[in-house]
Amino acid sequence: MSLLTRGRHRVTVYPAVDAVDGDGNPCQAASPTGCTAYATIQPLSSEETEALGLQTTESYRLHFTDSRVIGPGSQICWLGERWSVDGFPKRHTGSRRTEHLEYRIRRA
């Protein structure tokens, strides 16, 4: 068993679905129903948040223990709070055993 297959945190995932905004334009929004998943969540270093210009926003990196794929517009409920998925996942493809997707989440 690898560290990549064990998740310490139980989260609820609200994947992005097609929706219509108040002006009638198509957009992506978080689904009203969620599903449970296990994930590893770690804070971003100060250099990473400084490079993005997000010094006032609380940001974390998230890695699911399964091969779950979500996109921008999705939300995560972790420790009773909603977090937004920030952009597309970062793909780590060093080897078959260590390949995984890494997401950046920020407070919704």
N, C-alpha and C positions, 0 to 999 in steps of 0.2 A: 504494500500500500504506500502510495506516494503522498507527500504533503499537498500535492495538487488535487488529490481525490478526497481530502477531508476538509469539511467546512465547519467552522466553529459557530457561525451565526446562522440562525434560522430567519429567513426573510420572506416577505410576501412580494411577489413580482406582479406588476400590472403592466402587461405588454402594450406597446403602441398599436392602436387600431385606427382605421380611416374614420374621420369625423368631418363635420361641417362647422365652421366657426360662426359667430354672430352675424357676419356679413354675407353668409352663404358660400364662402370659399372652402374648398376641400383642404383638410389639414390632418395632422397626426395628433392623437391625444391618448392619454393613458386609459386603458380599459377599466370599466367600473368593477369588474370581477378579477380577482387575483388568484395566483397559485403559489404554493409554498415551495421553497428551494433552500438549499444550504449553500453558504458562500463563505469565502475568506475575505475580510475587509480590513484594509490597512490605511492609515493616514498618508497623504501625499507629503513629500518633503517640502521644506520651505522654498527650495530652488525651483521645484516643479510648479508650485502655485505662483511664484514670483514671475516666472517666464510667461505664464498665461495672463498675468495682470489681475489675478483673483485673490489678492491679499486679504480682502475682507470677507471672502466666502469660504465656508468650511467644505473641504473636498476630500474624498477618499477614493482609493482604488478598490475595485470589487472583482472577484474571480469566483465564478460558480463551480461547484464540484462536478457537475454533469456538463454535457455539451450544449447547454442552453444558449440560444442566440436571441438577443433583444436589440432594439435599435433606439435611436433618438426619439424622444416623446414618451418613452417608457418611464415608469416610476417604480421605486422600491420602498417598501415599508420596513424599516429597521429600527428596533428599540422604540417602537410606537411613533416614529416620525417618518414623514414622507421625504424621499430623496429622488431627484430627477437624474436620469441618465444623461450625461453630457457628451454628445457626439457619438461617433461610431467607435466600436471596440478596437483596441490595439491587439494585433495578432502576434503571438510569440510562436515561432515555428522552428525552434532549435533542433528538436528531435520528435519522434512520434510520442515518446513517453512524456515529454515536457511541453508539448504544444498546448496552448490554451488562449482564451480570449480574456483581455483585461479591460474592464469598464471603469470610467471615471464618473463618480456620482457627486452631486452637490445638493445642499439642502433646498427642498422645493419651496 
